[in-house]
Amino acid sequence: MSRGIDMSDKKAVILLSGGLDSATVVAMAREQGYSCYSMSFDYGQRHRSELQAAERVARQLGVVEHKVIGINLDGIGGSALTDASIEVPQSPTTGIPVTYVPARNTVFLSLALGWAEVLEAQDIFIGVNAVDYSGYPDCRPEFVNAFEHMANLATKMGVEGRRIRIQAPLQMLSKAEIVQAGSRLRVDYGLTVSCYLADADGRACGKCDSCRLRAAGFAAAGMPDPTRYQ
């Protein structure tokens, strides 16, 4: 999906996984007047349903261009999302769960940073959350702030004084607040896929951590859950 690059408007690169949170972030950036350029990753995850969802969300929300980048994080392994020999937990666990993908957000933001320089976009949006989330270390405000500092040291734009901002508008929102915000912005959550174990048709397992957080968010928001379950 591409309409070419316009160097004159207010642009943002947005990490779009195809899930509830990242779809909401695209809608938020659009409301703020950004021309949205979304980026997804085929990184060796368990299923392609979320990538298909990202394409649907990008079309629904009218992004200028949607780019899918291939990375073989499954070659590193170490996560239930990239190594089929590690089971995805279907009940609550303590500590950092095995669904944490080592360095994933660092890698994703680095590639988004590269595209932002090409586009001359000073804003990168990411849908990380530090309230209703699974405890991943690369979702914390400290990480986002540190990456922004690094981005401005490591880039031509930053050195030339065109400050790059890493925006995480969902950082301190509950899942219910995220659902309410996205609904106000007319996000079609029926297009999204959040499940770690979704089938080929994008239907959710209803048992993994991501499914539980998503369902609880809709329930707390008092809104119908459009998720299709297996």
C-alpha positions as CSV (number, residue, x, y, z in Angstrom):
1,M,0.0,0.0,0.0
2,S,1.8,3.2,-1.2
3,R,0.9,6.6,-2.4
4,G,4.4,7.9,-2.6
5,I,6.4,10.1,-0.2
6,D,5.4,13.7,0.4
7,M,8.2,15.5,2.2
8,S,6.2,18.6,3.1
9,D,3.5,17.3,5.5
10,K,3.5,16.2,9.2
11,K,4.6,12.6,9.1
12,A,4.8,9.8,11.7
13,V,6.0,6.2,11.5
14,I,3.8,3.9,13.6
15,L,4.6,0.4,14.6
16,L,1.5,-1.6,13.7
17,S,1.3,-5.2,14.9
18,G,-2.3,-5.8,13.9
19,G,-3.5,-5.9,17.5
20,L,-5.8,-3.7,19.5
21,D,-3.2,-1.4,21.0
22,S,-1.3,-0.5,17.8
23,A,-4.5,0.0,15.9
24,T,-5.6,2.6,18.5
25,V,-2.3,4.3,18.2
26,V,-2.7,4.7,14.4
27,A,-6.1,6.3,15.0
28,M,-4.7,8.6,17.7
29,A,-1.8,9.8,15.4
30,R,-4.3,10.4,12.6
31,E,-6.5,12.5,14.9
32,Q,-3.5,14.6,15.7
33,G,-3.0,15.5,12.0
34,Y,-0.2,13.2,11.1
35,S,0.2,11.5,7.8
36,C,0.6,7.9,9.0
37,Y,3.2,5.5,7.7
38,S,2.8,2.1,9.4
39,M,5.4,-0.6,9.8
40,S,4.8,-4.3,10.6
41,F,7.3,-7.1,11.0
42,D,7.4,-10.7,9.8
43,Y,9.8,-11.8,12.5
44,G,9.2,-15.5,12.7
45,Q,6.2,-15.3,14.9
46,R,3.9,-18.3,15.4
47,H,1.2,-17.1,12.9
48,R,0.6,-14.7,10.1
49,S,-2.9,-13.7,11.2
50,E,-1.6,-10.6,12.9
51,L,0.2,-9.4,9.8
52,Q,-3.1,-9.9,7.8
53,A,-4.8,-7.9,10.5
54,A,-2.3,-5.1,10.2
55,E,-3.0,-4.8,6.5
56,R,-6.7,-4.6,7.3
57,V,-6.2,-1.9,9.9
58,A,-3.9,0.1,7.7
59,R,-6.6,0.2,5.0
60,Q,-9.4,1.0,7.4
61,L,-7.5,3.9,9.0
62,G,-6.1,5.3,5.7
63,V,-2.4,5.2,6.2
64,V,-0.2,6.7,3.5
65,E,2.0,3.6,3.2
66,H,2.1,0.3,5.0
67,K,5.4,-1.6,5.0
68,V,6.2,-5.1,6.2
69,I,9.8,-5.9,7.1
70,G,11.2,-9.4,7.4
71,I,13.4,-10.3,10.3
72,N,14.4,-13.8,11.5
73,L,14.0,-13.4,15.2
74,D,13.1,-17.1,15.2
75,G,16.8,-17.6,14.4
76,I,17.6,-16.4,17.9
77,G,14.6,-18.0,19.6
78,G,14.3,-17.7,23.3
79,S,10.5,-16.9,23.2
80,A,7.3,-18.9,23.0
81,L,6.3,-16.6,20.2
82,T,9.3,-17.5,18.0
83,D,10.1,-21.0,19.1
84,A,7.4,-23.7,18.7
85,S,9.1,-25.9,21.2
86,I,8.3,-23.4,24.0
87,E,4.6,-23.6,25.0
88,V,2.6,-20.4,25.2
89,P,1.2,-20.2,28.8
90,Q,-2.6,-20.4,29.0
91,S,-2.9,-19.4,32.6
92,P,-1.4,-16.5,34.6
93,T,2.3,-16.7,35.4
94,T,4.7,-14.7,37.6
95,G,7.7,-12.7,36.5
96,I,8.6,-11.9,32.8
97,P,6.7,-14.5,30.8
98,V,8.2,-16.8,28.1
99,T,6.2,-14.8,25.5
100,Y,8.7,-12.0,25.9
101,V,10.7,-11.8,22.7
102,P,14.3,-10.7,23.4
103,A,15.1,-7.2,22.2
104,R,12.0,-7.1,20.0
105,N,11.0,-3.5,20.6
106,T,14.6,-2.3,20.4
107,V,14.9,-3.9,17.0
108,F,11.5,-2.7,15.8
109,L,12.1,0.8,16.9
110,S,15.5,0.9,15.3
111,L,14.1,0.0,11.9
112,A,11.3,2.5,12.4
113,L,13.9,5.1,13.1
114,G,15.7,4.3,9.9
115,W,12.4,4.7,7.9
116,A,11.6,7.9,9.8
117,E,14.9,9.4,8.7
118,V,14.2,8.5,5.1
119,L,10.7,10.1,5.4
120,E,12.1,13.0,7.4
121,A,9.5,12.2,10.0
122,Q,10.3,13.4,13.5
123,D,7.7,11.2,15.3
124,I,7.6,7.5,15.9
125,F,4.6,6.0,17.6
126,I,4.6,2.7,19.5
127,G,1.6,1.1,21.3
128,V,3.5,-0.1,24.4
129,N,1.6,-0.1,27.7
130,A,2.9,-0.3,31.3
131,V,-0.5,-0.7,33.1
132,D,-2.5,-3.6,31.7
133,Y,0.4,-5.6,30.1
134,S,2.4,-8.7,30.5
135,G,5.4,-7.3,32.3
136,Y,7.8,-7.0,29.3
137,P,10.8,-4.8,30.2
138,D,10.7,-3.0,26.8
139,C,7.3,-1.6,27.4
140,R,8.3,0.6,30.4
141,P,8.6,4.4,30.2
142,E,12.3,4.1,31.1
143,F,12.9,2.1,27.9
144,V,11.0,4.5,25.7
145,N,12.8,7.5,27.1
146,A,16.2,5.8,26.8
147,F,15.5,4.9,23.1
148,E,14.5,8.5,22.3
149,H,17.7,9.8,23.8
150,M,19.7,7.3,21.8
151,A,17.8,8.1,18.6
152,N,18.8,11.7,18.8
153,L,22.4,10.8,19.3
154,A,22.5,8.2,16.5
155,T,20.9,10.0,13.6
156,K,21.6,12.7,11.1
157,M,18.3,14.4,11.9
158,G,19.1,14.4,15.6
159,V,22.6,15.9,15.1
160,E,21.2,18.6,12.9
161,G,18.7,19.6,15.5
162,R,15.5,18.0,14.1
163,R,14.5,16.3,17.3
164,I,13.0,12.8,17.0
165,R,10.2,11.9,19.4
166,I,9.2,8.4,20.5
167,Q,5.5,8.7,21.3
168,A,3.8,6.1,23.5
169,P,0.3,7.5,24.0
170,L,-1.0,4.3,25.6
171,Q,1.8,4.0,28.1
172,M,-0.2,4.8,31.3
173,L,-3.7,3.9,30.1
174,S,-5.7,0.8,31.3
175,K,-6.9,-1.6,28.6
176,A,-10.4,-0.3,29.2
177,E,-9.3,3.3,28.6
178,I,-7.5,2.2,25.4
179,V,-10.7,0.5,24.1
180,Q,-12.8,3.5,24.9
181,A,-10.3,5.8,23.2
182,G,-10.2,3.7,20.0
183,S,-13.9,3.3,19.9
184,R,-14.3,7.1,20.0
185,L,-11.9,7.3,17.0
186,R,-13.9,4.6,15.2
187,V,-11.3,1.9,15.2
188,D,-12.9,-1.4,14.0
189,Y,-11.5,-3.8,16.6
190,G,-13.2,-6.7,14.8
191,L,-10.3,-6.3,12.2
192,T,-7.6,-6.7,14.8
193,V,-5.9,-9.9,16.2
194,S,-4.2,-9.9,19.6
195,C,-4.0,-13.6,20.4
196,Y,-0.6,-15.4,20.7
197,L,-2.2,-18.6,19.4
198,A,-4.6,-17.3,16.7
199,D,-5.5,-19.8,14.0
200,A,-5.1,-19.2,10.2
201,D,-8.5,-17.4,10.2
202,G,-7.4,-15.0,12.9
203,R,-9.7,-16.6,15.6
204,A,-8.4,-16.2,19.1
205,C,-7.7,-19.0,21.7
206,G,-9.3,-17.0,24.5
207,K,-6.8,-18.4,27.1
208,C,-3.4,-16.8,26.5
209,D,-2.3,-13.7,28.4
210,S,-3.0,-11.4,25.5
211,C,-6.5,-12.8,25.1
212,R,-7.2,-12.4,28.8
213,L,-6.1,-8.7,28.9
214,R,-8.1,-7.9,25.8
215,A,-11.3,-9.5,27.0
216,A,-10.9,-7.8,30.4
217,G,-10.5,-4.5,28.7
218,F,-13.7,-4.7,26.8
219,A,-15.6,-6.0,29.9
220,A,-14.2,-3.1,32.0
221,A,-15.1,-0.6,29.3
222,G,-18.7,-2.0,29.2
223,M,-18.4,-2.6,25.5
224,P,-19.1,-5.6,23.3
225,D,-16.1,-7.7,22.5
226,P,-15.9,-8.2,18.7
227,T,-13.1,-10.9,19.0
228,R,-13.8,-14.1,17.1
229,Y,-12.8,-17.1,19.1
230,Q,-11.9,-20.7,18.1
